[in-house]
Amino acid sequence: AIEAYRRAVDISDREYRAWYGLGQTYEIMNMLLHALFYFRKAAALHPHDARMWCAIGGCLLGLDRRTDAEKSYERAVSLGDGEGIATRKLAELYREDGDEEKAAKCYLRHLELRYRSQMPGSFSGASADASPEAFETVITNVRVDEPEAEALLYLAYYYRDNLEYDQAILCATRLEDYPGPEKEQGKGLLRDIRSRMDQKAGETIHDPLSSSTPAVGIRSRRRDLSMESQSAANAESSFEFSP
């Protein structure tokens, strides 16, 4: 495979698929520095393809360059990431960092991008984080596979913990038809949320002057997570490698 890709590069060094193929081959062989070199070549020729930046991010993460990996994944997200690879990896990294808000924002973005890729042309306008209508459209209609179930479950807990029960119920309800373990977790979460809502309603009846806690969106609890791309120079450190 390596020789075939090298011949393709010799014929045309502007063929990004050949460079990308070389990167994939070396990545399989766990030769990550070589893979990173070739993925960079592919990204330079095809910079608006999220797959290139996901590949770079994976190599950087394997080389313990976590900060650079996050920037590469962020660039992939800014370019669409219809496969949901970058959003899921970023959410995992933010969870490891203990940044629940950024993780929630990534998971919601993951669901939105997956919905857009599944239903092209059916969604436009405000993002799911900015519009209650867009949020409901995405959560209600996205096709749920394992990555989406993970995102829905995390968001359901996140919204519950932030007293946004309507959003939490919507996310947890989508898991009722999912065959994985998230289904039972979602059912348990729904029971817990309804119990909390009943308790809150009882407290309101006994204290009519008490005010309910206002719902706060992901975007307003702390500063917004920037999903804009960063330049390749900022996405990676300046060391040079040539196989």
Residue, then its C-alpha position, 0 to 999 in steps of 0.5 A: a500500500i505504501e508503494a502504491y501511494r508513493r507512486a501516486v504522489d510521484i505522479s502528482d504531489r497535489e493529490y491529497r488522497a495519496w498523502y492521506g492514504l500514506g498517513q492512514t497506513y503509517e497510523i495503522m503501523n503506529m508510526l505516528l510521526h510519519a503519519l502526522f507528517y503525511f496528514r499535514k501534507a494532505a491538510a495543506l492541500h485540502p484544508h477545508d476537509a474536517r477529516m484531515w484535521c480529525a486525523i491530525g488530532g488523533c496523531l497529536l493525541g497519540l503523541d501526548r500533545r493534548t493541547d494541539a490535538e484539541k485545537s485540531y479537533e476544534r478546527a474540524v468542528s468548525l468545518g462541519d465534522g458531519e461524521g461527529i468524530a471531532t465533537r465526540k473526541l473534544a467532549e471526552l477531552y473536556r470531560e477529562d478536564g472536568d469542564e462540564e459546560k464545554a463538554a455539554k456544548c460539544y455534545l449538543r454540537h455533535l447532535e446538531l452536526r449529525y442531524r444536519s448530515q442525516m437530513p441535509g437541507s432540512f435544518s437552517g437558521a439558529s443553532a440548537d444552543a441558541s434557539p429552543e425550537a432548533f434544540e427540540t428539532v435536533i433532539t427529537n429527530v436525530r438518529v440515535d446510534e451509540p455516539e448519539a446515545e452517549a451525548l443524549l445521556y450526558l446532556a440529560y444529566y447536565y440539564r438535570d443538574n442545572l435545573e433545566y428539566d424540560q431539556a433533560i426530559l427531552c434528551a432522556t426520552r430519546l433513549e427509551d427506544y435505544p437498545g443499549p444500556e443507556k435506555e435503562q439509565g434514561k428511564g431511571l433519570l426520567r423517574d428522578i427528574r419527575s420526582r424532583m419536579d413534584q418535590k419542587a411543585g410541592e414546595t411552591i404550593h407551601d411557599p407561594l412567594s418563592s420564585s422558581t430558578p430561571a433556566v439558563g442555557i449552556r451558552s450563558r453559564r460561562r463564556d461561550l466555547s469558541m468553535e472557530s478554527q485556528s490557523a494551522a500554525n496555532a493548531e500545532s507546535s513548530f517542530e519539524f519532522s520529515p520521514 
